[in-house]
Amino acid sequence: MSPLVRPGLDQQALLQALRDALGAAHVLIADADDTLERHLVDWRKRYQGQALAIVRPADASQVATVIQLCARFGTSVVPQGGNTSLVGGSVPDATGTQIVLNLSRLNRVLAVDPANLSITVEAGCLLATVQSAAADAGLLFPLSLASEGSCTIGGNLATNAGGTQVLRYGTARELCLGLEAVTAQGDIWHGLQGLRKDNTGYDLRDLLIGSEGTLGIITAATLRLYPRPKGQATALLACPDMSAAVALLERARYHLDAGLTAYEVMAHLPLQLVQQHHPDVARVMATLTSEDGALPAWVILLDNCSNESEVHAQQRLQALLEQAMQDGLLTQATLASNASQRQAMWHLRETIPLSERAEGLMVKHDIGVPTSAMAVFINDTEQAIKARWPQARIICFGHLGDGNLHYNVQAPPDQSSGDASRAFEHAVNEVVFDHVQRFHGTLSAEHGIGVLRRDELVKRKPAVALSMMRAIKQALDPAGTLNPGRVL
Ligand SMILES: Cc1cc2nc3c(=O)[nH]c(=O)nc-3n(C[C@H](O)[C@H](O)[C@H](O)COP(=O)(O)OP(=O)(O)OC[C@H]3O[C@@H](n4cnc5c(N)ncnc54)[C@H](O)[C@@H]3O)c2cc1C
């Protein structure tokens, strides 16, 4: 529900007050400029909104002023970072009454504290900027996503982003030590701190992380840094089935311990699509294919890091893989022998979404299931889908190390457009989420709820949890100023 601004004078008065506060150049009116379209349409081009204005404050105090003005005029605000949300969380609704609060001008690296292994940055910093500021200090900021050149750290925290290094370093939540944020009343909460321990009451930082802009506007963050590993070994592995992939993961956890930083899985169908649409990229799998050119059932991409040396990283990984081959968990293994081979292996993984896109519409899921239940989940869900839609295609890949899969389903050709496609999406969601629930999983492991999963959340989250969530929203934002209609 978005509180409506009274048309006419009130809208003009709000716009004038915003111009007075930020300068006219930073209050953009969409009608006047088509280049503003990118602020109004989501990444997947599923949601097209309208805005009264797109405002670009320069600092936390201007963010606070924007929120105070919007609260006073009774209009709502949609916080926006890089607008890479995959659930429609960062674009306005269709009413044309909301203000898009774009954080891109809050883009300063404020401080690096090597002795405390921390960095403090403004929320509009690109994730790639935070990574390189850490690297310049000889340290590592490990959050890593395919969208890192476009997404902002504020958006990463607001969605509790995951990515490829969660297995070792955790999600954005685990990487955050302190926050500065603006409340729904326009007050600034100064919570920037580099402490590892602080038990002084409710954890407001954790409340804001993952709240998708519905409880406060993140304006800056203090983040954990890590020593950069001295060596890295990467392998591409052919696995006969999901049970073997899970068994190898368990062994790798014990054998490699904290060295295991990534454990990605790719089923043969997404790999076939890469072969078809990007044959150059697929060449890195040459040693994993059988004599007749068939791809393995599953391919695993594994990273092992070492704080000692490259050789140490390689040796430990090799020992693990030799034993796994002997025990039948693997049928083939290729170890990258240099940085460009490592990049080629990761490029294979990163090219799957592109290859998928070339095949047309997919019903996408970003589900999480305990790894111990993964093999049965994969088997049962596939059987249920194939029993109902024999021609549907399942494109499955993702972060197996975190129990998080991108489980995408393409409709049979006769249900791939119009009403039939919408009906298919609804029905296949039901099947996938029913199975996720049966295996005590989650309907969103990474991307969040936004608009896309809101109704599903209400349907599937326990009533007590929903009621606590609603109480928190009501307490912090009773007027519904911040990102209404998202999450709840
Ligand atoms: C190619 C691609 C790959 C991706 N890969 C991954 C992945 O591996 N793992 C993963 O977890 N996600 C992934 N994502 C989705 C992910 O959510 C985003 O990339 C990122 O975390 C969002 O950052 P953003 O700055 O673009 O935020 P936006 O998209 O602008 O906003 C996301 C949400 O946060 C809110 N928000 C934004 N900034 C703030 C702020 N400063 N304060 C309060 N609320 C705010 C918005 O209102 C919205 O609800 C991917 C997306 C793309 C396009």
Ligand as a Chemical Component Dictionary entry (heavy atoms), coordinates in Angstrom:
data_LIG
# 
_chem_comp.id                   LIG 
_chem_comp.type                 NON-POLYMER 
_chem_comp.pdbx_formal_charge   0 
_chem_comp.three_letter_code    LIG 
# 
loop_
_chem_comp_atom.comp_id 
_chem_comp_atom.atom_id 
_chem_comp_atom.alt_atom_id 
_chem_comp_atom.type_symbol 
_chem_comp_atom.charge 
_chem_comp_atom.model_Cartn_x 
_chem_comp_atom.model_Cartn_y 
_chem_comp_atom.model_Cartn_z 
_chem_comp_atom.pdbx_ordinal 
LIG C1  C1  C 0 23.892 -10.469 -12.689 1  
LIG C2  C2  C 0 23.414 -10.524 -11.266 2  
LIG C3  C3  C 0 23.995 -11.427 -10.404 3  
LIG C4  C4  C 0 23.579 -11.476 -9.066  4  
LIG N1  N1  N 0 24.169 -12.381 -8.257  5  
LIG C5  C5  C 0 23.800 -12.442 -6.965  6  
LIG C6  C6  C 0 24.422 -13.370 -6.078  7  
LIG O1  O1  O 0 25.278 -14.158 -6.458  8  
LIG N2  N2  N 0 24.032 -13.343 -4.794  9  
LIG C7  C7  C 0 23.086 -12.492 -4.319  10 
LIG O2  O2  O 0 22.788 -12.503 -3.126  11 
LIG N3  N3  N 0 22.461 -11.633 -5.142  12 
LIG C8  C8  C 0 22.785 -11.583 -6.439  13 
LIG N4  N4  N 0 22.155 -10.700 -7.274  14 
LIG C9  C9  C 0 21.037 -9.888  -6.736  15 
LIG C10 C10 C 0 21.489 -8.948  -5.644  16 
LIG O3  O3  O 0 20.447 -8.672  -4.763  17 
LIG C11 C11 C 0 22.072 -7.648  -6.074  18 
LIG O4  O4  O 0 23.010 -7.743  -7.095  19 
LIG C12 C12 C 0 22.633 -6.734  -4.956  20 
LIG O5  O5  O 0 22.757 -7.267  -3.671  21 
LIG C13 C13 C 0 21.701 -5.568  -4.873  22 
LIG O6  O6  O 0 22.465 -4.397  -4.811  23 
LIG P1  P1  P 0 21.959 -3.064  -5.515  24 
LIG O7  O7  O 0 22.853 -1.975  -5.080  25 
LIG O8  O8  O 0 21.813 -3.251  -6.970  26 
LIG O9  O9  O 0 20.542 -2.882  -4.822  27 
LIG P2  P2  P 0 19.166 -2.519  -5.507  28 
LIG O10 O10 O 0 18.812 -3.518  -6.523  29 
LIG O11 O11 O 0 19.161 -1.113  -5.917  30 
LIG O12 O12 O 0 18.195 -2.689  -4.247  31 
LIG C14 C14 C 0 17.950 -3.940  -3.679  32 
LIG C15 C15 C 0 17.013 -3.770  -2.480  33 
LIG O13 O13 O 0 17.672 -3.078  -1.444  34 
LIG C16 C16 C 0 17.067 -1.815  -1.185  35 
LIG N5  N5  N 0 18.169 -0.869  -1.018  36 
LIG C17 C17 C 0 19.139 -0.547  -1.913  37 
LIG N6  N6  N 0 20.025 0.280   -1.366  38 
LIG C18 C18 C 0 19.615 0.507   -0.097  39 
LIG C19 C19 C 0 20.114 1.285   0.991   40 
LIG N7  N7  N 0 21.229 1.983   0.878   41 
LIG N8  N8  N 0 19.428 1.278   2.155   42 
LIG C20 C20 C 0 18.296 0.540   2.293   43 
LIG N9  N9  N 0 17.782 -0.201  1.298   44 
LIG C21 C21 C 0 18.432 -0.226  0.127   45 
LIG C22 C22 C 0 16.162 -1.546  -2.363  46 
LIG O14 O14 O 0 15.044 -0.774  -2.010  47 
LIG C23 C23 C 0 15.774 -2.956  -2.775  48 
LIG O15 O15 O 0 14.729 -3.415  -1.986  49 
LIG C24 C24 C 0 22.541 -10.620 -8.607  50 
LIG C25 C25 C 0 21.971 -9.712  -9.489  51 
LIG C26 C26 C 0 22.394 -9.661  -10.809 52 
LIG C27 C27 C 0 21.755 -8.681  -11.724 53 
# 
loop_
_chem_comp_bond.comp_id 
_chem_comp_bond.atom_id_1 
_chem_comp_bond.atom_id_2 
_chem_comp_bond.value_order 
_chem_comp_bond.pdbx_ordinal 
LIG C1  C2  SING 1  
LIG C2  C3  SING 2  
LIG C2  C26 DOUB 3  
LIG C3  C4  DOUB 4  
LIG C4  N1  SING 5  
LIG C4  C24 SING 6  
LIG N1  C5  DOUB 7  
LIG C5  C6  SING 8  
LIG C5  C8  SING 9  
LIG C6  O1  DOUB 10 
LIG C6  N2  SING 11 
LIG N2  C7  SING 12 
LIG C7  O2  DOUB 13 
LIG C7  N3  SING 14 
LIG N3  C8  DOUB 15 
LIG C8  N4  SING 16 
LIG N4  C9  SING 17 
LIG N4  C24 SING 18 
LIG C9  C10 SING 19 
LIG C10 O3  SING 20 
LIG C10 C11 SING 21 
LIG C11 O4  SING 22 
LIG C11 C12 SING 23 
LIG C12 O5  SING 24 
LIG C12 C13 SING 25 
LIG C13 O6  SING 26 
LIG O6  P1  SING 27 
LIG P1  O7  DOUB 28 
LIG P1  O8  SING 29 
LIG P1  O9  SING 30 
LIG O9  P2  SING 31 
LIG P2  O10 DOUB 32 
LIG P2  O11 SING 33 
LIG P2  O12 SING 34 
LIG O12 C14 SING 35 
LIG C14 C15 SING 36 
LIG C15 O13 SING 37 
LIG C15 C23 SING 38 
LIG O13 C16 SING 39 
LIG C16 N5  SING 40 
LIG C16 C22 SING 41 
LIG N5  C17 SING 42 
LIG N5  C21 SING 43 
LIG C17 N6  DOUB 44 
LIG N6  C18 SING 45 
LIG C18 C19 SING 46 
LIG C18 C21 DOUB 47 
LIG C19 N7  SING 48 
LIG C19 N8  DOUB 49 
LIG N8  C20 SING 50 
LIG C20 N9  DOUB 51 
LIG N9  C21 SING 52 
LIG C22 O14 SING 53 
LIG C22 C23 SING 54 
LIG C23 O15 SING 55 
LIG C24 C25 DOUB 56 
LIG C25 C26 SING 57 
LIG C26 C27 SING 58 
# 
